[in-house]
Amino acid sequence: MAATTFLLSLLSLLLLLLTAAGNAADTPFPGFPSPWTTVANISDPAWTAAYAKAVEFVSGLTLTEKVNLTTGTGWEADRCIGNTGGLPRLGFRGFCLMDGPLGVRNSIRRLMRLRGEALGAEFRGKGVDVMLGPASGPLGRVPQGGRNWEGFGPDPYLAGVAMAETIQGIQSRGVIACAKHYILNEQEHYRGNIDVRIDDRTMHELYLWPFADAVRAGVGSVMCSYNKINGTYACENEWTTNYLLKNELGFQGFVMSDWGAQHTTLGSALGGLDMAMPGDGGPPLYRALWGGALTEAVLRGDVPEWRLDDMVVRIMAAYFKVHTGDYTSRPAPNFSAWTNKTMGPLHPSSNQSTTTVVNEFVNVQADHATLIRELGAKSIVLLKNTNNLLPLTKPASLAIIGDDAQDPPGGPNACPDRGCFPGGTVAMGYGSGTAEFPYLISPATALYHQAALDGTPIITNTTSNWNLPAARAAAASASVALVFAAATAGENYLTVATNAGDRNNLTLWGNGDALIAAVASVNPNTVVVLHTPGPVLLEHIANNPNVSAILWAGFPGQESGNGLVDVLYGRVNPQGRSPFVWAAQEGDWPARVMDEEEAEDPRRPVQGFGEGVWVDYRWFQKGGGRGGVVYPFGFGLGYTRFRYANLTVVRQEGAAAGAYELVEGVTGPAPRYGVVEEGLEMHVAPEGFERISPYVYPWLNNSESLVVGGGGAGNSSEFPAAARDGSAQPVLPASGAPGGHPGLYEVLYTVTALITNIGKVKGTDIPQLYVQLGGDNPWGILRGFDEVELEPEETKTVTFNLTRRDVSNWNTTTQNWEITDWGKFVFVGSNVRDIHLNSSLPAPVGMTWRYS
C-alpha cells in the first residue's frame, strides 16, 4: 500500500510538472531537472569506484577547465574526428573520439564479444578514447533505412544482446563505447529535422529496449540523434534524455551530441546533454553553442553550476571506469582522421596550424584477420540449397559472373567512405560508419585460389552485369554458375546511384535481377550470392527452379571472399540466421521511408510511428503484408539437420512473484564540486595566449561584461523552474540500477530442450525461444537464442533463462513494467515460423492466467 501511495504521489507530481512545462506538453512526461549522480546513489560497484575518482578529479578544476572537457574543439580542429579541449595544467589531453565501423549479422554471443574486444584493442592502439559505436539506432523500422546495416536488426532483444556483448568487449580494452543513435533515428531522409511521434509503450518495448541493455552493460557514453521526438530535438529532449535514459534507466555515463545535432546552449544543457560535438557551429560571438557561451551561461545562472559539474563528472567517471586493471595507461593518438599522409597540419581547419608528423602508421591489426574471416563465414545465411548442391566438392567447372565478385578496380578504398556503385565487390555500406580496408579479398580472388587447389577450371569470369549474352554463354558452359548481385546503403551526405543514404527501393542494384535471371535460364546449378544491407525482393529468384542455392553474405568486410569460400566448400557449416523478414513485395512492410513525396510539409516533416510495436516479423504475424513472407525472421539453413525434444519449463520459486517492490524515496540534492572563481577576469584566456582560429575555447571573450544573449543560446524564460531545481528529486518506480529496476532482470523461468544432430556432418544450430505474452501482443517475440555445435548423432541441452522483463509489458499509466494476467506460452524452434516445441508458462506466485 505504501508503494502504491508513493507511486500515485509521484505521478501527480509529474502531471503538475507537465502542466508547468508549457511547450514540453508533447512529451508523455517531463524530464526536468536533468538527473545527477552521487556515489551514494550508485548500485554498480564499477561505477561507484569510477565516480569516486571522478569527483576527486573534478573538484580540483576551474570553471573553464570543466567547460573545456564538455565542448568539442571544432570540425577538423585536431587529429580525431571529434576532440574535446584538454587540461594542460594537469597534463590531461582532450578526449579523442572516432567513428566505429560497421555492424555484423551474427547470432553467436561469443563472436559478438570477441569482435568487441578486437575493436577495443584496435581503437586503443590508435590512441582513441571513445569509439562511436555500437548502434541500435536505427533499429530497422523500415528495410530501406540507410544505416540499418550498422546495427543488428529490427528485433529489440537481438539488438540488445549484441549491444551488450559488443560494449563489454570494447570497454574491456580500455576504450569507452558509445551507444548510438539515441533515439528513433530510423531514416536518413530529413534526419536533421524530422519530428517522430511515438507512443510510450512502443518506445519502451521496441526502441528503448536495446539501449536499456547497453546501459546495463555499463556503456560509458550515449550519442543523441539528429531528429526530433514528439516535437523536441533529441539532443535537448528532456523526456528521452533526462526522464528515460538518466532517470528510469539509471545511465551513469555521459550523453554526447551527434555531429551538429546540438541546437541551443540552454536547451541542450538543461535537457541533459553532457558533451557537444564537434563543438563549433554556433553564433558568431563564440562560434559555438558551448565553449565560452556555456561559461557565460553558468556565470549568468542560466545553467546551474551543479549541471556543469554533473556533465564533467559523468565524462570523467566513464573514463575512469574503463581505465582499470591492465588498461590504466592512455596511449596518445598516433594518426590523423583527415589525411593518409605522414606529414600534415596538426589543426587542419586552421591556416595557422603547424605541419608535423600526424600519421605514425601503427599497425593494430594483430591476428584479427582470422576473427574477421570467421565472422564473415559464420554470418552468411544460406537461404536455399536444393538437392544439397552445396557444399561444393571439386566441381567440374565454375563460372564466376557479376561485378560484385570482382576486385574494386581502383582499390578497396578508391571511393571516399565507400560511396560508389558499381565498383567491384560490396563489403561494407557507405558513410561515417565505414573504415579503411587494409586489404580486401574479393570472391573472385578467393574462388580462383580454391579452384587452383582443386584443379577446377574456371570457364570464365564475367565482370559486367549488363552484358547478358556473355553471362548466359559463361553459365551455359559451366557445371556450376556462381552469380553475384548487390545493393548498398549509407549516410545521407553521400548519394550513390541516386540513393541518398536510404535505398530508393528494395530491388538489386546494377541490373542484378536481370543478371540472375539470365544465368539461371541456362544453368540448373545456379548459385546466387547477395551482398546487401538488408532484405531485397527475391521471391522470383527463390522460386526459380534453376537457382539451386542462395546465400546472403551481408557486408562481410576485408576477408569477404575467404569467408564465402569457406562456406561454399564446407569448411564452415552455415550458421547465420536472418535478422529480418524477406517479404514478397515492398508494400508488405508496415512502414516506409518518408521522402519528398510522403512529407506533407518538407520544411517541417512529421512522421508518426503508427504501426506501434508491430515491426518486421511481428507485423507479418498479425497478418500484415499481402504478398507473404519469402524467408522468415531467424531463418537459415545448414549442411546437416537437427531434432528438438524434451522441452521443460521450471518456474524459479525464489523469484517467482509477478510484481517486484517499487523503488521509493528521493535523491540527494545536486552536488557541487569545486568553486567558481569570482570576477570575469578569472575566466578569460591567459595573458599572452595565442589562439588558433577557428579553434573552440572555453574562455570569455572579455573580462568587462557577458556578451551572449538570445540567438542560439536559448531564452532562459522558456524553461520551467524545475529545469534548474537542484533540490532532492523523486526517483522513478521503474528505476533503481543501470538498465532499470533490478527486479526486471530476475530469472523467473528456466526453459530447456534437447538438440540432436541427426545429419552426417558436424554442424551448429541456433535454437530460438519465442514468448507469447497474450492480449494485444504479437504471436511470439524473440526472448532467447543460443549456439549449439554438435557432431553427428550428438545431443546437447540448451538452456534459456526468462527474466521478469522478458515476460512483461510496459504500463503507460503506472510507468512501470508489469506481467499482465493473460496466459503466456513459449515456443522453441529453428526460426519464428519453424517451431518444434511449445509449452505454457506457469503463472507467477499470486497470479492466475486468463485466456479470453
N, C-alpha and C positions, 0 to 999 in steps of 0.2 A: 504493500500500500504506500509506503514511503517513497519507493521508486516511482510509482505512478504519479503521486502528488508532485514530486520533483519534476518529472517529465512534463506534466501539464503546465507547471510554472515556467519551465524553460521555453516551451512552445509559445506561451503567452508573451514572454519577453521578446522572443524572436519576431512575433507578429507586430508588436509595438515598434520594434526597431525597423521593421519593414515599412510601416506607415511613415516613420520619420525619414526614411531614406529617399523619398521622393522619386527621383529619376531612376532609382535602382529597382523599381517595382517589377521589372521584367524578370528579375531573378527570383527563383522559388523561395529562397531565404537569404537575408543579408549576411555579409561576412565581416562586418566591421566590429572591432578593430582587427588588424592583422595579428594572428596569434604569435606569441613569443614563447620561447622555451627557456626553462631554467633547469639546472642539474637535478633539482628535487623532483621535477615533473617527468623525468625520462625513465622509462622502464627498461630500455635496452642497455645492457652493460657496456657494449662497444660505443654507443652514442654517449653514455654517461661519462666515460673516460675522455672521449674526444671533446665534449663540451667543457669539461673542467679545464683542459688545456686551452681551449679557445677563449674562455672567459679570462683566464690569466693573461693571454696574449693581447686580447682586445682592450683590456683595462689599461694597458700602457700606451695606447695610441692616441694621437691628436685627432681633432675633428677632420682635418683634411686627409690625414692618413687613412682614416676609416672610409671616407668617400672614395679615395683612390682605389681601394680594393673592390668597390661596388661598380665602378664605371670602366667601360672599355676605352682604350686609348684611341680608337678610331680605325676605320677601314684601311688596311694596308699600312698601319702605323708602326707595326712591329713584325716579327718573323712569323707569327702564327696567324691562323685565320681569325682568331679572337684573342685579345690580350687585355688584361687589366693593368692599372698602374701598380707600382710596387712600393716598397718601404725602404728606401736607400739608407735611412738612419739605422735600420735594423738588419741590413743586408738581406732583405727578403724581396726577391724579384716578383714581378707581377705574374699572374696566372696565365698559362698558355693553354688555349682551347683549340681543338682540331676536330674537323668533321669525322664521324665514324663511318666506316664503309658499309656496304650493302648487307641486307638480311640474308637468312638462309632458311630453306624449307625442309626442315628435318624434324622428325618426331622422336629423337633419341636424346634424353636428358644428358647423358654422358657427353655426347658430342656438342651439345649446346654449351655445357660448362667448359669443355676443352677449347672450344672456339673463343669463348670469352677470355680465358686465360691467355691464349695466344695473342688476341687483340691487345689485352692489357700489357703484356710483355713488350710488344712492338711499340705501342704508344709511349710506354715508359722509357724504352731505349732511345726514342727520339726526343725525349725531354718534354713530353706533353703532360700537363696536369689534369686536364679534363677531356675525356673522349665524348664527343657529341653523339651518343647512341647508348643503348639500342632504342628502337622506335616501335610504338604500337599506336601511333597517331601519324598517318591514318591507320585505322583498324582494318578497313577494307569494305566499307559500306557499299561502294559501287565498284564493280570489277574493272571499270575503265580508269580508276583513280591512278594518277601519275606516279605517286610514291608508295603505292601498296607494296611493291617489291622490296622496299627497305624494311618491312616489318615481317610478321609471322602468320598472317592470315586473319580472316574475319571472325574467328571464334575467340571470345574473350578468355576462356580457360586456357586454350593452347597458347595464345599470345602472352598470358600472364606467366605460365610456366617458363616459356622461352625468355621473357624479360628477366625473370628472377635468376635463372641459371646464368644468363649472359652477364648480368650485373655482378653477381657474386664472383664470376670468373675474372672480369675486368678489374674489379676493385681488390681482388686478392693479389694483384701485382702492383699495387701502389698507385693506381690511377683512378680518379673519380669518374664514375659513369654518369651519363645524363639521359634520363628517360624523356623521350620527346615523341611527338609534338603535342603538348598538353593544351587543348584537347579539342576534338571534333574537327580537326584539320583534314577533312575527308576528300578534298579535291583540290586541284591546282587552279582551275578557273576561278577568278575572283577571290583567291585565297586571302588577299590583303584587306578585303572589306566585306566579305560575305557574312551575313548575320544568320547564324544557325539557331533555329528554335527547337528546343528539345524538352521533353518532359523529364521529371525527376526519376521515375522508375527506369526509363531507358538509359539515362545517364549512369545510374548505379549498376544495373545488371549487364550492361554491354560495354560502354566506352570507358567508364572509370575502373572497371574490374581489373584489367592488366596493370593499371597504374597503382592500384592497391597492392598487387603482388610485388611491383617494383619497390614501393615504399617498404613493404615488409622485408624485402631482401636487403634493405639498408642503402638504397641508392642515395648518392651524395647530392645530386642535382636533378632538377626537372626543368625542361625548356618549355615555356609557354608559346603558343602558336600565333599565327597572323590573324586568324579570323575573329569575328565577334561571336559571343554566345549570349543568346537572349538579350541582345541589344548593347552589350558592352564588350570591348576588345578583351581578348584572352589575357593579355599581359597587364591588365588593370581590372580584372573581373573579380570582385570580392567574393562572389559565390563559389566559383571554381577554385580559386587560389586560396583564399582565406578559410572559407567555410568547409569546403570539401577536402582539399589537399592538406592544409596545415592543421585544421582542427579535427575533422572527422577521421581522416587517415593518419593523423599524427606524424606528418612528414617533418623530419628534423633537419633536412639539408636546406639548400638554397635554390630559389627559382630564378632562372636567367631568361632573358628575352631571346626569341629568335632574332636574327639579324634584321634590325629595322622594325621590329614588331612593337616597340615602345612608342606611345603616342603622346604622353603628357608626363610632366615632372611629378605632380602631386598624385594624380590618379594611379600611376604605376606604383609609387612608393606606398601609398595608403592601401592600395589594392593587393599588396603582398609581393611585388617584385623585389628581388634582392640583388640582382646583377644585371646591368644594362649592356647589351651587345649590339653592334660593335662599339657603341659609345658616342659616336658623332651623329650629326644629322638634326640637331636642334636649332632653335632660333639663333640669330647672329651674335647675340651678346656673348654666348659661350660656345656656340656651335654644337651644343649638346643639351639633352634634356636633364642629364645629371651632371657629374663633374662639378664645376663651380656653381651651377644652378641648384644642385642638391645641397651644397654647402650653404647657399643663401636660404634655401627653404628651411633648413634646420635652424639657422640663426633667427629667422623670422618667427619660428614656431609653427609654421605650416606643416612641417614634418616633425613629429616629436623626436627628441633625442633617443628615446628608447627604441623607436622604429629603425633608426640608422644602426644603433648598437645591435639590434636583432639581426639585421642584414649581415653585418660583418661577422658576428658570432656564428651564424649559420654557415657562412662561407668557410671560415677557419675550422669549424667543427668537422665539416666534410673533409677538409684537408687532413686534419689530424686523425680522422677515423681510418683513412687508407694508408697513412704513413706510420705503420706499426710493424713490429716483427723484423723481417728481413728487408723491409722497404721504408726505412726511416730516412734514407738519403733522398736527394731530389736532383736528378740529372738536369742540366740546363738544355734548352732547345739547341739542337745541332743541325737545323735545317731551315729552309725558308719555304713558306707556303706560296710564294709569289714568283719564284724563278727556279729553274733546274740547273742554273749555272753555279759554279763555285763562288765567284765573286758577285756581289750585288749590294744594293743600298740596304742599310740597317733599318731605315724607316722609308719604305718605298713611296708612301703618299707625299713625302716632303721633298722639296728641292734643296733642302739644307742637310740632307742625310749624308752620313759617312758611308763610303764604299768600303766593304770589308769582306772577309770570308763568311758567307751566310749558309753555305751547304758543305757539310763535312762528309756527307755520303756514308753515314754509319749504317752498316748492314745489320738489321734487327730481325731478319727472317728466320734465323736458326734452322730447325728442321720442320718448319711449319708447312712446307710443301707437301709432306706426307699426310698431314692432317687435312689440308685443303683438298687433296685428291680423295681422301676417304669421305670427306663431307660431300664433295661433288658426286661421287658414286652413290653413296647411301641416301642422297636426297632425290635421286632420279625416281620418278613414278612411272612404273610400267602399266600403261592403261589398257593395252590389248596385246595378246600373244596367241594367235590362232595356231592350233596344231603344234604348239611348242616350237615354233620356228627359232625362238631364242632359248638358250644361248647358242651362238654360232660356234660351230666346230669345223674349222678349216673348210669354209665354203669353196666350191669350185671356182667361183669368180665373184667379184664385187664391182658395183658401180657406185660412185660417190657423186651425189647430184645436189647442187644448190650453193648459193653464195654463203649461206650460213655455216657451211662446213669448212670454209676456207680461212687461211691466214689473212688478217687485215692487210691490205696492200701497202699502206703507209706505216705499218707497225701498230701494235695494240693500243698505243696512246696518241695516235695521229690526230684524233678528234678531241678537242678540249672537253673535259668532263664527259667523254664518250658520247657526244652529241651529234651523231651522224648515222645515217642508214640509207642504202646498204653500205657495208664496209667490212665485209668478212664476218666471221662468226660473232654472235652476240653473247657476251659472257657476263655483262652487267648492264644495268639501266643507265640513265644519264642524269646529270645534276650534281648537287653538292654531296650526295651520298656515295659517290664513286671514289675509287682510289686509282693510283697509277699502277699499271701492271708492271711487275719486274720482268715478266715474260708471259706469253700466252700460248699454250699448246692447243692448237685447233683440232677439231675432229679429224680433218683430212690428214694432218700430220701424224696423229696417233694411229689412224687406220692404216696408213702406209707402212708404219713401223710394224704393226701387228701382222699385216699381210706378208711382209718380208719374212717375218719369223715363221709363218705358216707355209710359205711358198704359194700363197694365193695370188693369182693375177688380178690386178685392178683394171677392168676393161677400159674405164675412162673416169676422169674426174671432171665433171661438167660444172663450171663455176657460175654460169648465167642462169638466173631464174626466168628469163624472158625468151630464151631460145628453146621453145618446147620441142621442136623436131629433134634437136640434139639430145635433149633429155630423154625423149622416147627411144631414140636409137641406142643410147647408152644403156638404158634399163632393159631393153629387149634382148640384149646380148649377154646379160649377166645373170648368174644364178640367184643372187640377192642384190636388190637395189636399195641403197640407203639414201633417202631423200630428206633434206634438211630445210626447215622453214622457221621463220622467226617473226616476232614483233617486239617493240620496246616501248618504254615509257620513262618519265622522269619529272624533272622540276620545270616550272613554267618560265624560267628565264631563258630556256632554250626551246626552240621549235624545231622538231625533227620530222621531216616528211609531212609537213603541215600539222603535226600533233604538238600542241603547246603544253607539254607535260602530260596531261590526261590523254588517254587514247581516244581518237575520234569514234572508233567503233571496235568491235571485237573480232574482226577478220584478221587473217595473217597478212603481214606486210610483204611488199615486193613481189606480188604475183604468186605468193606461196601456195594458195589454194589451187590455182591452175597448174602449178608445177607438180604438186602431189597427184592431182587427177591425171596428168599426162603420164607420169611414171607408172601409176597403178593401172593404167589402161593396157599396159603391155607386159607387166611383170606381176605374177601372183605371189611373189615373195618380196613385197614392198615393205620396207621398214621406215616409218616416219619418225623423225627426231625433231622435237619442238623446243626452241629457246624463246620463251615468252615471259612477261612479267606476271601473268595470271591467266585466267581462262580465255580461250578463244572458241569460236564456233566451229566444232569439229564433228557434228553429227554425220555429215556427208562423208567424212573421212572414216569415222568409226564404222559406218555401215557398208563401206566399200569392201567387197569380199576379197579383193586383191591386196588390200592393206592388211598384212598379216600381223604387224606389230606397230604399236605407237608408244613412244617414250616421251614424257615431259621432263626435260632436263633443267627447266628454270633458267637462272643465271648462275652458272657454276663456278665462275672465277678462273684463275690462271691455269689450273690443271684440267680445264674443261674436257679436252679430247681424251686424256688419260683416264679420267673418271668414267667417261662414257664407254670407252673400250673395255674397261674392267667389267662393266655390266653386260655389254653386248656379248662378251665371250665367257661370261660365267665366273670370272674370278671373284666378283661380288654378286651375291644373290640380291635382286632388287628388294628394297625395303622402304622406299619412300612412299608416303601416303599424301594424297591430295589435300591441301589445307583449305580448299574451297570447292564449290559445286561447279561442274561443267554443264551448263544448260544448253538447250537446243536452239533457243532464239534469244537475241539481245533483249527483247522486251519481256523476257520471262523473269528477270530480276526485279525486285520490288522498287528499286531506285536507280536513278541515272545521274550523270554529271549535269549540274546546272550550267549551261553555257549561254551564249548571247541570245539564242532563240528561246531559251527556257525562262530567263530572268524577266520579270515584269518591268523592273526598273534597274537597268545595268549599272547605274550610278550608286544604287543602294540595294544590292541584291539580298533578298531574304529567302532562306531555304528551311522549310520545315521537315524534320525527320519523322514524318507521319507514319512510317512503317513500324516505328517503335522497336521492339526487340526482335522483330521478325526479319532478320538479315540472313542472307546466304541460305544454308540448309534449313534453317528454322522456317523461312518463308515457304520453301518447297514442301516441308512437312504440313504446312497449313493448307496446301492445295494451290499455292500460287504458281504461276507460270503455265501457259497453255501448251508450250512445246514439250515440256517434260525435262527430265534430267538424263543427260548422256552418261556422265560418271558422277557419283555422289561424293559428298564430303567424306574424307577418310579412306577413299578407295585407293588401292594399289595392289598389283599382282606380284608374284614371285615365281621362282622356279621349282617350288615344292608346294605341298598342301598341308593344312593343319586341321586338327579336330579339337573342338571345345567340349568340355564336360564338367560335371560336378560343381555347379555354381552353389556357393554358400554365402549367406548374409548373416553377420553377427552384430547385434547391437551392443555397443560398448557401454556397459551399465554404469561405469564410473563417471561418464559424461553424457548420459543419455537424456537429460532433461530437454524439453523442447525449447525453453527460453533460458537466457543467461541473465545474470544480475546486471542491471543497467549501471553505467558509470554515473556517479553523483559528485556534487561538490563544485568548487570553483578553483581556478588557477590562483597563483600568487599574483601580486601586481607586477607590471612590466619592470624588469630590472634595467638599471643604467650602469654602464661600465666606463670608468674614467670620467674626466670632466671636459667641458667645452671651455676653452680659454676665452677670457673676456677681452674685448677690443677687436675691431675689424682688422687691425694691423697684424694680428696673430694668424690670420687666415689668408694672407697674400703670399705670393711666391717669394722665396728668399732673395735678399738683395743681391744683384749681380747674376741671377739665374737667367740663362739664355733659353728661351722657349724654342721648340721646334714646331713650326706650323705645318699642318693643322692638328697637331697632337692635342688630345683632350687632357686637361689638367684639372685638379680638384680645387684650385685656389680661386679666391675672389678676384675680380678684375681690378679693384682698387680698394684702398683702406678708408675711403671717405664715406661711402654710402652703399647700400644694397641697391642693385640696379634691375633685377629681374622682376617683371610684373606682367600678368596676363600672358598672351601668346600661348606657346606650347607648355607653359608651366601649369596651367590649370588654375581655376579660380578657387581660392580657399573656401569660399562660402558655398561651393557646390556640394560639399561633403557634410554629412551629418556629424554631430558632435561625437557619436560613437566611433568615428574613424580615428580619432586621436585620444580615445579613452584608454589610459594605461592602468586603470583600476582592475582588481580581480574580476575575471570573467567566468561565466558558467561553461562547463565542458559539455560536449555533446554526448548523448546516451550511446551512440554507436562508436565512440572513440575509445581511447584508453591505451593504445600502443601503436607502433608503426604498422600500418596496414589496416587499422581499425580495431574494434574491440577484440581482446584476446580470446573471448569465448567463441568468436566466429571460426577459429581455427582448431577448436577441439574436435577430435575424431569421434563421430557418433556411430559410424558403421564401418565394418571391415568386410569387404567383398572379395572372395577368392574363386578361382576357377582353374581347371587343369587344361593345359595346352599341349597337344601331342603333334609331332611332325610325322605325318603319315605318307610322306613322299620318299623319294630315293636319294635326295641330296640334302646337305646341310642348308639350313635357312633361318631367317629371322622373321618372326611375326610381330606385328604391332597391334595387340588386342586393345580394344577401346571400350570404355564404360560410358554409357549414357543414362541420364536420370530423367524420369518423367515426374514433374512436380505437381501435375494436376491443375485443375481450374483453367484460367486463361493463359496457360503457358504452352510453349512448344511441346510437340510429342515427346521429344527427348533432346537433352542438351549434354554436350561433352563434359564429363567430370573426371576423366581419368584415361591414361594410356600408358603402355609400358613396352619395353623392348625384350623379346624372349628369343634367344638364339638356341636352336635345337638341332641335334644330329638326327638322322633318320630313326624313327621309332622312339625317340626320346620324349619324355614327358616332364614338364615343369609346372609348378604352381605359380600363378600370377596373383598378386595381391593389390587391391585398390583400397585406399582409405578415403572415406567420405566425411568431410567436415560439416559442421553446422552451416557454414556459409554455402557449401555445395548444395544443400537441400532447402535453402531459404529464398524468399523473395523480399524485395525492398518495399517497406510500408511507407508511403509518402506522407501519411498523416502523423505517425509516431516518429518518423525519421529514424527508423531502425530496421534491421533485418529480422524477419520472423519466419518460422516454419508454419505454413498455413495448415489447415485441417483437411486439406484434400489428400486422398490416398496417393502414395508415391511408389514408383516401380523403378527397377534397374534393369538395364539391358547390356549384355556384353557381346561384341561382335567384331567383324573384320572392318566394317565401316558403318556409317549411320543407317544404311539400308540393309546390310547383310548381318542380321542379328542371329546369334546361335543360342544364347541362353538368356533367360529373364526370370525375375522374381519380384515379389512385392517387398517393400521395406516395412519392417515393424514400426508402429507408431512410437515416438519418444515417450518416456515416462510421463504420465499425467495427461496424455493426449489420446484421442480416438479419431481414426480416419473416417472421412465421409467420401462417398463415391458418386454422389449426384446432388 
